Amino acid sequence: MNIPSNLKYTKTDEWFDPATGAMGLTDYAQGQLSDIVFVEIVTSVGEQTAPGKAIASVESVKAAAETYASASGKVVAVNEE
């Protein structure tokens, strides 16, 4: 499992990079979901976000899960890949 020490982590398995403002789902959570088949970004550029606000929905062959913002701020970019 990849656990970079420069990132901050939430109890709901999201990470936050204080240096860049990037957020994402931890390797652990991705492993628990297994084969991810679809990700829907539910926030858009210019939108304000806050800790606990849903920013993405992740679907796998096993389950679906929400990904929540781990910090407050304005969304300046979204990884659409």
N, CA, C and O atoms as a GROMACS GRO file, in nm:
protein
  324
    1MET      N    1   0.085  -0.117   0.000
    1MET     CA    2   0.000   0.000   0.000
    1MET      C    3   0.090   0.124   0.000
    1MET      O    4   0.190   0.129   0.072
    2ASN      N    5   0.054   0.222  -0.080
    2ASN     CA    6   0.129   0.346  -0.092
    2ASN      C    7   0.073   0.449   0.005
    2ASN      O    8  -0.044   0.488  -0.008
    3ILE      N    9   0.154   0.495   0.103
    3ILE     CA   10   0.110   0.592   0.203
    3ILE      C   11   0.213   0.705   0.211
    3ILE      O   12   0.296   0.705   0.303
    4PRO      N   13   0.210   0.801   0.119
    4PRO     CA   14   0.307   0.911   0.123
    4PRO      C   15   0.292   0.993   0.252
    4PRO      O   16   0.180   1.025   0.292
    5SER      N   17   0.403   1.025   0.316
    5SER     CA   18   0.399   1.096   0.444
    5SER      C   19   0.368   1.245   0.428
    5SER      O   20   0.334   1.311   0.526
    6ASN      N   21   0.379   1.300   0.307
    6ASN     CA   22   0.352   1.442   0.288
    6ASN      C   23   0.203   1.472   0.273
    6ASN      O   24   0.164   1.589   0.268
    7LEU      N   25   0.119   1.369   0.266
    7LEU     CA   26  -0.024   1.388   0.252
    7LEU      C   27  -0.094   1.384   0.386
    7LEU      O   28  -0.044   1.326   0.483
    8LYS      N   29  -0.211   1.445   0.392
    8LYS     CA   30  -0.299   1.440   0.510
    8LYS      C   31  -0.413   1.345   0.475
    8LYS      O   32  -0.458   1.340   0.360
    9TYR      N   33  -0.460   1.269   0.574
    9TYR     CA   34  -0.560   1.166   0.550
    9TYR      C   35  -0.684   1.186   0.637
    9TYR      O   36  -0.675   1.235   0.749
   10THR      N   37  -0.801   1.148   0.582
   10THR     CA   38  -0.926   1.157   0.657
   10THR      C   39  -0.963   1.019   0.710
   10THR      O   40  -0.906   0.918   0.669
   11LYS      N   41  -1.058   1.016   0.801
   11LYS     CA   42  -1.107   0.889   0.854
   11LYS      C   43  -1.191   0.814   0.751
   11LYS      O   44  -1.215   0.694   0.767
   12THR      N   45  -1.235   0.883   0.646
   12THR     CA   46  -1.318   0.820   0.542
   12THR      C   47  -1.235   0.787   0.417
   12THR      O   48  -1.291   0.772   0.308
   13ASP      N   49  -1.103   0.775   0.434
   13ASP     CA   50  -1.011   0.726   0.330
   13ASP      C   51  -0.988   0.818   0.211
   13ASP      O   52  -0.965   0.771   0.100
   14GLU      N   53  -0.995   0.949   0.233
   14GLU     CA   54  -0.952   1.043   0.132
   14GLU      C   55  -0.818   1.102   0.174
   14GLU      O   56  -0.783   1.099   0.291
   15TRP      N   57  -0.744   1.156   0.077
   15TRP     CA   58  -0.618   1.222   0.108
   15TRP      C   59  -0.620   1.365   0.056
   15TRP      O   60  -0.699   1.399  -0.032
   16PHE      N   61  -0.531   1.448   0.111
   16PHE     CA   62  -0.518   1.589   0.073
   16PHE      C   63  -0.370   1.624   0.070
   16PHE      O   64  -0.297   1.592   0.164
   17ASP      N   65  -0.326   1.688  -0.036
   17ASP     CA   66  -0.187   1.734  -0.048
   17ASP      C   67  -0.183   1.882  -0.017
   17ASP      O   68  -0.226   1.962  -0.100
   18PRO      N   69  -0.134   1.922   0.101
   18PRO     CA   70  -0.131   2.064   0.139
   18PRO      C   71  -0.046   2.150   0.044
   18PRO      O   72  -0.070   2.270   0.032
   19ALA      N   73   0.051   2.091  -0.021
   19ALA     CA   74   0.139   2.168  -0.110
   19ALA      C   75   0.069   2.207  -0.241
   19ALA      O   76   0.098   2.312  -0.297
   20THR      N   77  -0.023   2.122  -0.289
   20THR     CA   78  -0.087   2.148  -0.418
   20THR      C   79  -0.238   2.168  -0.409
   20THR      O   80  -0.298   2.224  -0.500
   21GLY      N   81  -0.299   2.123  -0.300
   21GLY     CA   82  -0.444   2.129  -0.287
   21GLY      C   83  -0.515   2.011  -0.350
   21GLY      O   84  -0.638   2.004  -0.350
   22ALA      N   85  -0.439   1.916  -0.406
   22ALA     CA   86  -0.499   1.799  -0.470
   22ALA      C   87  -0.564   1.709  -0.366
   22ALA      O   88  -0.518   1.699  -0.252
   23MET      N   89  -0.673   1.643  -0.406
   23MET     CA   90  -0.745   1.550  -0.319
   23MET      C   91  -0.769   1.421  -0.395
   23MET      O   92  -0.774   1.421  -0.518
   24GLY      N   93  -0.785   1.311  -0.323
   24GLY     CA   94  -0.814   1.185  -0.389
   24GLY      C   95  -0.852   1.077  -0.291
   24GLY      O   96  -0.865   1.101  -0.171
   25LEU      N   97  -0.871   0.957  -0.342
   25LEU     CA   98  -0.910   0.839  -0.266
   25LEU      C   99  -0.785   0.757  -0.237
   25LEU      O  100  -0.705   0.733  -0.327
   26THR      N  101  -0.768   0.714  -0.113
   26THR     CA  102  -0.647   0.642  -0.073
   26THR      C  103  -0.634   0.509  -0.145
   26THR      O  104  -0.731   0.452  -0.194
   27ASP      N  105  -0.509   0.460  -0.151
   27ASP     CA  106  -0.484   0.328  -0.208
   27ASP      C  107  -0.564   0.221  -0.135
   27ASP      O  108  -0.615   0.127  -0.196
   28TYR      N  109  -0.573   0.236  -0.001
   28TYR     CA  110  -0.648   0.138   0.079
   28TYR      C  111  -0.793   0.133   0.032
   28TYR      O  112  -0.846   0.024   0.008
   29ALA      N  113  -0.858   0.248   0.018
   29ALA     CA  114  -0.998   0.251  -0.024
   29ALA      C  115  -1.014   0.195  -0.165
   29ALA      O  116  -1.109   0.122  -0.193
   30GLN      N  117  -0.921   0.228  -0.254
   30GLN     CA  118  -0.927   0.175  -0.389
   30GLN      C  119  -0.915   0.023  -0.388
   30GLN      O  120  -0.983  -0.046  -0.464
   31GLY      N  121  -0.828  -0.029  -0.302
   31GLY     CA  122  -0.812  -0.174  -0.290
   31GLY      C  123  -0.936  -0.241  -0.234
   31GLY      O  124  -0.972  -0.351  -0.277
   32GLN      N  125  -1.002  -0.176  -0.138
   32GLN     CA  126  -1.124  -0.232  -0.081
   32GLN      C  127  -1.238  -0.236  -0.182
   32GLN      O  128  -1.320  -0.327  -0.182
   33LEU      N  129  -1.242  -0.135  -0.270
   33LEU     CA  130  -1.345  -0.133  -0.373
   33LEU      C  131  -1.318  -0.236  -0.482
   33LEU      O  132  -1.411  -0.281  -0.549
   34SER      N  133  -1.193  -0.274  -0.499
   34SER     CA  134  -1.151  -0.371  -0.600
   34SER      C  135  -1.147  -0.306  -0.737
   34SER      O  136  -1.091  -0.198  -0.753
   35ASP      N  137  -1.206  -0.370  -0.837
   35ASP     CA  138  -1.199  -0.321  -0.974
   35ASP      C  139  -1.291  -0.202  -0.996
   35ASP      O  140  -1.413  -0.218  -1.008
   36ILE      N  141  -1.234  -0.081  -1.000
   36ILE     CA  142  -1.313   0.040  -1.023
   36ILE      C  143  -1.349   0.046  -1.170
   36ILE      O  144  -1.262   0.036  -1.257
   37VAL      N  145  -1.478   0.064  -1.198
   37VAL     CA  146  -1.525   0.066  -1.336
   37VAL      C  147  -1.574   0.203  -1.382
   37VAL      O  148  -1.586   0.227  -1.502
   38PHE      N  149  -1.603   0.292  -1.288
   38PHE     CA  150  -1.657   0.423  -1.326
   38PHE      C  151  -1.633   0.523  -1.214
   38PHE      O  152  -1.648   0.491  -1.096
   39VAL      N  153  -1.595   0.645  -1.251
   39VAL     CA  154  -1.583   0.755  -1.156
   39VAL      C  155  -1.658   0.874  -1.213
   39VAL      O  156  -1.635   0.914  -1.328
   40GLU      N  157  -1.747   0.933  -1.134
   40GLU     CA  158  -1.820   1.052  -1.174
   40GLU      C  159  -1.778   1.167  -1.083
   40GLU      O  160  -1.797   1.159  -0.961
   41ILE      N  161  -1.723   1.271  -1.141
   41ILE     CA  162  -1.688   1.390  -1.064
   41ILE      C  163  -1.816   1.472  -1.048
   41ILE      O  164  -1.877   1.510  -1.148
   42VAL      N  165  -1.856   1.500  -0.924
   42VAL     CA  166  -1.982   1.571  -0.900
   42VAL      C  167  -1.961   1.716  -0.857
   42VAL      O  168  -2.054   1.782  -0.813
   43THR      N  169  -1.839   1.764  -0.870
   43THR     CA  170  -1.808   1.904  -0.845
   43THR      C  171  -1.747   1.961  -0.972
   43THR      O  172  -1.696   1.885  -1.055
   44SER      N  173  -1.750   2.090  -0.988
   44SER     CA  174  -1.696   2.149  -1.110
   44SER      C  175  -1.603   2.265  -1.079
   44SER      O  176  -1.603   2.319  -0.968
   45VAL      N  177  -1.524   2.301  -1.178
   45VAL     CA  178  -1.429   2.412  -1.164
   45VAL      C  179  -1.506   2.539  -1.127
   45VAL      O  180  -1.610   2.570  -1.185
   46GLY      N  181  -1.454   2.610  -1.030
   46GLY     CA  182  -1.517   2.733  -0.982
   46GLY      C  183  -1.606   2.714  -0.861
   46GLY      O  184  -1.642   2.810  -0.794
   47GLU      N  185  -1.643   2.590  -0.833
   47GLU     CA  186  -1.732   2.559  -0.721
   47GLU      C  187  -1.655   2.564  -0.589
   47GLU      O  188  -1.537   2.528  -0.584
   48GLN      N  189  -1.722   2.607  -0.483
   48GLN     CA  190  -1.664   2.605  -0.349
   48GLN      C  191  -1.690   2.467  -0.289
   48GLN      O  192  -1.795   2.407  -0.313
   49THR      N  193  -1.594   2.418  -0.213
   49THR     CA  194  -1.611   2.288  -0.148
   49THR      C  195  -1.575   2.302   0.000
   49THR      O  196  -1.510   2.399   0.040
   50ALA      N  197  -1.616   2.206   0.077
   50ALA     CA  198  -1.591   2.206   0.221
   50ALA      C  199  -1.570   2.063   0.266
   50ALA      O  200  -1.618   1.970   0.202
   51PRO      N  201  -1.498   2.044   0.376
   51PRO     CA  202  -1.477   1.907   0.425
   51PRO      C  203  -1.608   1.832   0.443
   51PRO      O  204  -1.703   1.884   0.503
   52GLY      N  205  -1.613   1.711   0.390
   52GLY     CA  206  -1.732   1.629   0.402
   52GLY      C  207  -1.829   1.642   0.286
   52GLY      O  208  -1.925   1.565   0.277
   53LYS      N  209  -1.807   1.740   0.197
   53LYS     CA  210  -1.895   1.757   0.081
   53LYS      C  211  -1.855   1.656  -0.026
   53LYS      O  212  -1.737   1.640  -0.056
   54ALA      N  213  -1.953   1.588  -0.085
   54ALA     CA  214  -1.924   1.490  -0.190
   54ALA      C  215  -1.864   1.559  -0.311
   54ALA      O  216  -1.916   1.660  -0.359
   55ILE      N  217  -1.753   1.504  -0.360
   55ILE     CA  218  -1.688   1.560  -0.480
   55ILE      C  219  -1.683   1.459  -0.594
   55ILE      O  220  -1.661   1.498  -0.709
   56ALA      N  221  -1.703   1.331  -0.564
   56ALA     CA  222  -1.701   1.228  -0.668
   56ALA      C  223  -1.777   1.105  -0.620
   56ALA      O  224  -1.794   1.081  -0.500
   57SER      N  225  -1.820   1.028  -0.718
   57SER     CA  226  -1.884   0.899  -0.692
   57SER      C  227  -1.800   0.793  -0.763
   57SER      O  228  -1.770   0.807  -0.882
   58VAL      N  229  -1.764   0.688  -0.692
   58VAL     CA  230  -1.679   0.583  -0.746
   58VAL      C  231  -1.757   0.452  -0.746
   58VAL      O  232  -1.815   0.413  -0.644
   59GLU      N  233  -1.759   0.385  -0.861
   59GLU     CA  234  -1.829   0.258  -0.872
   59GLU      C  235  -1.730   0.148  -0.907
   59GLU      O  236  -1.641   0.166  -0.991
   60SER      N  237  -1.747   0.034  -0.843
   60SER     CA  238  -1.664  -0.083  -0.872
   60SER      C  239  -1.755  -0.202  -0.895
   60SER      O  240  -1.877  -0.192  -0.886
   61VAL      N  241  -1.694  -0.315  -0.924
   61VAL     CA  242  -1.774  -0.436  -0.942
   61VAL      C  243  -1.834  -0.482  -0.809
   61VAL      O  244  -1.930  -0.559  -0.808
   62LYS      N  245  -1.779  -0.435  -0.696
   62LYS     CA  246  -1.826  -0.475  -0.564
   62LYS      C  247  -1.925  -0.377  -0.502
   62LYS      O  248  -2.019  -0.418  -0.434
   63ALA      N  249  -1.904  -0.246  -0.524
   63ALA     CA  250  -1.983  -0.146  -0.453
   63ALA      C  251  -1.970  -0.009  -0.518
   63ALA      O  252  -1.892   0.010  -0.612
   64ALA      N  253  -2.047   0.084  -0.465
   64ALA     CA  254  -2.035   0.225  -0.504
   64ALA      C  255  -2.005   0.304  -0.377
   64ALA      O  256  -2.050   0.269  -0.269
   65ALA      N  257  -1.927   0.411  -0.392
   65ALA     CA  258  -1.891   0.491  -0.276
   65ALA      C  259  -1.875   0.637  -0.315
   65ALA      O  260  -1.840   0.668  -0.429
   66GLU      N  261  -1.901   0.724  -0.222
   66GLU     CA  262  -1.879   0.867  -0.242
   66GLU      C  263  -1.737   0.900  -0.198
   66GLU      O  264  -1.683   0.838  -0.107
   67THR      N  265  -1.678   0.998  -0.265
   67THR     CA  266  -1.550   1.054  -0.223
   67THR      C  267  -1.580   1.195  -0.176
   67THR      O  268  -1.646   1.272  -0.246
   68TYR      N  269  -1.531   1.231  -0.058
   68TYR     CA  270  -1.563   1.359   0.003
   68TYR      C  271  -1.443   1.452   0.004
   68TYR      O  272  -1.328   1.408   0.011
   69ALA      N  273  -1.471   1.582  -0.002
   69ALA     CA  274  -1.364   1.681   0.007
   69ALA      C  275  -1.298   1.671   0.143
   69ALA      O  276  -1.364   1.649   0.244
   70SER      N  277  -1.167   1.687   0.143
   70SER     CA  278  -1.093   1.679   0.269
   70SER      C  279  -1.047   1.816   0.316
   70SER      O  280  -0.979   1.827   0.418
   71ALA      N  281  -1.082   1.922   0.242
   71ALA     CA  282  -1.045   2.058   0.279
   71ALA      C  283  -1.142   2.155   0.214
   71ALA      O  284  -1.212   2.121   0.118
   72SER      N  285  -1.147   2.277   0.267
   72SER     CA  286  -1.229   2.382   0.208
   72SER      C  287  -1.151   2.452   0.098
   72SER      O  288  -1.028   2.458   0.102
   73GLY      N  289  -1.223   2.506   0.002
   73GLY     CA  290  -1.157   2.585  -0.101
   73GLY      C  291  -1.237   2.591  -0.228
   73GLY      O  292  -1.347   2.537  -0.237
   74LYS      N  293  -1.179   2.657  -0.327
   74LYS     CA  294  -1.240   2.672  -0.459
   74LYS      C  295  -1.176   2.570  -0.553
   74LYS      O  296  -1.053   2.560  -0.559
   75VAL      N  297  -1.256   2.496  -0.626
   75VAL     CA  298  -1.206   2.397  -0.722
   75VAL      C  299  -1.147   2.472  -0.841
   75VAL      O  300  -1.216   2.550  -0.907
   76VAL      N  301  -1.018   2.449  -0.868
   76VAL     CA  302  -0.952   2.517  -0.981
   76VAL      C  303  -0.925   2.423  -1.097
   76VAL      O  304  -0.898   2.470  -1.208
   77ALA      N  305  -0.931   2.292  -1.075
   77ALA     CA  306  -0.911   2.195  -1.182
   77ALA      C  307  -0.970   2.061  -1.140
   77ALA      O  308  -0.979   2.030  -1.021
   78VAL      N  309  -1.011   1.982  -1.240
   78VAL     CA  310  -1.064   1.849  -1.218
   78VAL      C  311  -0.994   1.755  -1.313
   78VAL      O  312  -0.982   1.784  -1.432
   79ASN      N  313  -0.948   1.642  -1.261
   79ASN     CA  314  -0.883   1.539  -1.345
   79ASN      C  315  -0.994   1.462  -1.415
   79ASN      O  316  -1.063   1.382  -1.352
   80GLU      N  317  -1.011   1.486  -1.543
   80GLU     CA  318  -1.119   1.423  -1.618
   80GLU      C  319  -1.080   1.290  -1.681
   80GLU      O  320  -1.161   1.229  -1.750
   81GLU      N  321  -0.957   1.246  -1.659
   81GLU     CA  322  -0.914   1.116  -1.710
   81GLU      C  323  -0.968   1.011  -1.621
   81GLU      O  324  -0.945   0.892  -1.644
   0.00000   0.00000   0.00000
